[in-house]
Amino acid sequence: MAPTETFPFWFGGSASCMAAVCTHPLDLVKVRLQTSKVKVGFARTAVNIIRHEGLLAIYSGLSASLLRQATYSTTRFGVYDIMKNNTKTAPGEQVSFAKLLAMSFSAGWVGGLAGNPADVINVRMQQDLANPLDQRRNYKHALDGLIRMTREEGIGSLFRGVWPNTLRAGLMTSCQLATYDQAKRLLLKSGYFQDGVSTHFTASLMSGLIATTVCSPVDVIKTRVMTSHARVGIVGLVCDVTKREGLRWMFRGWMPSFMRLGPQTILTFIALEQHKNVWRWLKEDKQKAHATV
């Protein structure tokens, strides 16, 4: 692929929204596990949600999840592509992996900032039905949550947990986008893969594994800060959790995180590559139409 090949800014957000519809139940179970006071397995948590809250409860907060992807992922994918396409390299050379990491981290940080309000709503709506009746927020949908948070808690509440969230977003985007690009390059260079779905699947699986492991500690802290009913400092929270649970908290919910992030990453990149294929096909079709005129 030529470095100057460009695509619409919104492609990453669109692909991420498609993936989120499929993986939202897994994300909900992951949030419940990370905020649980007792040790419960993934399958039992999922069964308990369906048994006590109903089958549709596994899609609690879907509107917030889609709003999050529309803001966070659209921004991070779009900014990353702009930076990558405007980085100068010598003829025949590709942007180095180190530069890809730096650019993707920056793009992820910006995306995390843009998507933080939707992320707070998303986590709260997923956790809400598990809360005692007197502590439930009962947001009707994502926009209702944004309005009520602003009205009841002030506009600053929309950026609650913004520092762990932007750090996680930077790490996540580095591990996903830069790692995917590098893995895809190496697979194509090996001679055993062609630029098709099998390559996209393998590269995205590798990036999903790395992203889950690197981001797990930050993800746990982010979730607990956002679901807390009291104002909690990050340092105090880390010290308190470490004292009560030991260092195991850093990878609490790793398996459900990967079970959600793995498919999410794979589906996102496969959908994104198909977006690009359709875009190329439309451009070629348009050029042929002009040539025949």
PyMOL commands that set and color helices and strands:
alter all, ss='L'
color gray80, all
select helices_A, chain A and resi 11-35+42-53+55-59+62-85+97-128+133-135+142-153+155-159+162-190+197-227+234-251+254-292
alter helices_A, ss='H'
color red, helices_A
deselect
rebuild
show_as cartoon
